[in-house]
Amino acid sequence: SGTSNAADVVPELAIADVLPVSTRSRLRSRCAENESLAKLELNTDRYPWETSWELLDRQQKIILSGPPEGSNYARENRYLGHICLEKGKRYTLKMYDLQGDGICCGWGDGSFKISVDGSNAVQSDDSDFKVKQYSFRVSATAKPTNSPSSTTEPDEIFVEAVVVGAGWAGISTARDLQNSGYTSLLILEANDYVGGRSKSNNSDGTINVPPVDLSSNNVPIEMGSEWLYQSGRPESQYSYLRGGGYLSKVNTNRYSDESLALGKCGANPLTSFYWQTGSSPGQSQLLNNTKVNGLESNPWRSYNSFKSSCSSSHEQCKQAYFNSRSLSSLQRQYLNLIIDSCGGINSSARIDELPADDTFTPDYKISNKHYMSPQGVGFGNTAAAVAEQLKDKIRLNSKVIEINTSSTPGKVIVTYEVANSGSQVRVIANSVAVTVSLNVLKANNINFVPQLPSWKQDAINGMGMGVMNKCVFVWDDQAVAQLFPKKFWIELISNQDSTSGRWTTFLNPSAQKGKPTLVGWVAGKDAMRMEDQTDDEVKAEMVSNLKLMFPDIREPDRVVITRWGKEPNILGAYSHHTIGRDFRDDSSALGNPVGRIIFAGEATAGYWEATTVGAWATGQRAAREMKQYLTADNVVKRSSSPETVVVEEFDESDLSQPGPHSNGIQGYLSQDDPIRK
């Protein structure tokens, strides 16, 4: 784009990339000890009068904005400026485009960038928007950068321990190591957030932000896990979160409706069932308790007895049951719904892959768990809060591509790729904990040198990991909540086999969110199908089904749609049982170390697969297993002999069977001096 008069606007800072070190040092010296220097760079497109922006602090107070009132930016121009921002604080850049087509790239190469002490904090993209928000935190440990090359990644890093993945298993591993004095630690996370499959989408558009840094009336939407399972163990995830004050806004009454919300499959006091009678709005019937209890007996309990002798999948067993019984349309579709909802969603599996003689039954209950996504909280946000103690150890956008234990005796060489630059970095460590998802291992996204032993690869290949997705609607109008029943679950019994699991199961957390909210769930083949649809197509299908039950329901004000199967660094939802395999044997094998390579994550949790409590516990186990090597290799003598590793056994009596379910640079940014917040 043209920049003919850029030098006139910002004569000294016109070419920021070659800004003299002396100039940067002089600017930085004007920031206080507890502040970092932030550089703001705006490149306008060919329609700059559509562009404006605001920089807000944690309290959403505007500390900078532009352009100046009554003026516009110049066409295809560059504007620079500096500001001192307090270390350890979170800020939000809010961009506006009047036309709604963004600032790149159809009408010029516009962009906005914020860097802090030489490191990139915000970089706009080429998406269309009318309003777009970018949240960033100024590191509490940010150090001045005194040379142009110091912002680049080093070729090699030497640490004691590496943790691959910053989900709950990785956070648990790293926290345990750090608390035990192993401070030479690096956590490599391929995504641009911590938390893994605990992922909170917040009202301001941010992902996984500590609740203290968000508005108290923030309405988090959980794209992944939503419930925390309770255990009395002193080192359990629940005990840690409660003891650390992370559950102060969470209802931890184990007998509350929230705790019982996952309930049991089929008829229960917290679920309403509707029977589809046509295809137009309002063409469904709310079933009374007598009718639902009758369906509970036949076909649900009848099928449960039948499937006990099945050695095939639920799909095959169900078809055999249908062929041997004379069922009404309602009975047939009720059973379809139960299998899709209680089987598919609970396991994330396709029902043609799920063993019929295992998993759920009519008496299958889940208790002692707590809803982690009320207003002002969020499970992913909580993960980010816990990870704050590790923030100087975490490298986001760092995808591990190889783990090598053969080239240097007594060492593990972990190679990762930096997402933004594509550069590769080698980390030389004493041990590594791998906490990536089962499907990432299945996809061979990490090259192990030498190859993993056959017993480990057999476990990886033999286990299953499926896809479960959500479509979440939120309304600003409180009156919308009056349209649907005050039950946690709303189930639509479809009138066709092919649509029985397609946006027919809904969670209603409206009371917890403070806004009318419905969460649609799909799993297995229906989840994979919707991942190829557009957002508008997904939204239309869910609206259509909701209108069958609530004809007056209107378009939502906020929509969040997940596609976990297409998340490249996760590739699915959670692990599940497969036909002809012993899941606990496979899970145990998956969790066994291969020399200095330690494995953790929900798929290695055995009885507690598919839960964050399981992931957390395997992280603790991984830390214990790593300490053998860290103690033996450490220069500082910690004890006369390596620590004995004690593998924690899960006590099934603890829990029921788990389930998933500044006016100077305002505007033109042309000032040479940084502005203090």
Secondary structure, DSSP 8 states (H G I E B T S, - for coil): ---TTHHHHSTTTSSGGG--HHHHHHHHTTS-TTEEEEEEEEE--S-GGGEEEEEE-TT--EEEEES-TT----TT-EEEEEEEEETT-EEEEEEEETTSS-SEETTEE-EEEEEETTEEEEE--S---SEEEEEEE--TT-----SGGGGS--SEEE-SEEEE--SHHHHHHHHHHHHTT---EEEE-SSSSSSTT--EE-TTS-BS--GGGS-TT---EESS--EEE----TTSHHHHHHHTTTTTTS---TTSTTTTTT-BSSS-TTEEEEEE--SSTT-EEE--HHHHHHHIIIIIIHHHHHHTT--SBHHHHHHHHHHHS---HHHHHHHHHHIIIIIIIHH---TTTSBTTSS--TT-B--SEEE--STT--HHHHHHHHGGGGTTTEESSEEEEEEESSSSTT-EEEEEEETTT--EEEEEESEEEE---HHHHHTT-SEEES---HHHHHHHHHSEE--EEEEEEE-S-GGGGGGS-S-SEEEEE-SSGGGTTSS-EEE--HHHHTS-EEEEEEEHHHHHHHTTS-HHHHHHHHHHHHHHH-TT----SEEEE--GGG-TTT-SS-EE--TTS-HHHHHHHHHS-BTTEEE-SGGG-GGGTTSHHHHHHHHHHHHHHHHHHHHHH-SS---SS----------TTTS-------GGGTTT---SS-EE-
